[in-house]
């Protein structure tokens, strides 16, 4: 039982870290007026080249795997 609880806590921590990294990636982009349609491409380019976004995806993916392992117990 303790192993399952530990896995769930680890999964939640990884998910939280992923969300924080997503937020850092979005905040690091230049200021855009996103009401204009042409500004969306520049914003996406800035965010997609940010390593924090990809680290966030990795943290979320590892958290998902840990959740699956916990649920399989």
Secondary structure, DSSP 4 states (H G I P E B T S, - for coil): -HHHHHHHHHHHHHHHHHHHHHHHHHHHSPP--TTSTTHHHHHHHHHHT-HHHHHHHHHHHHHHHHHHHHHH-
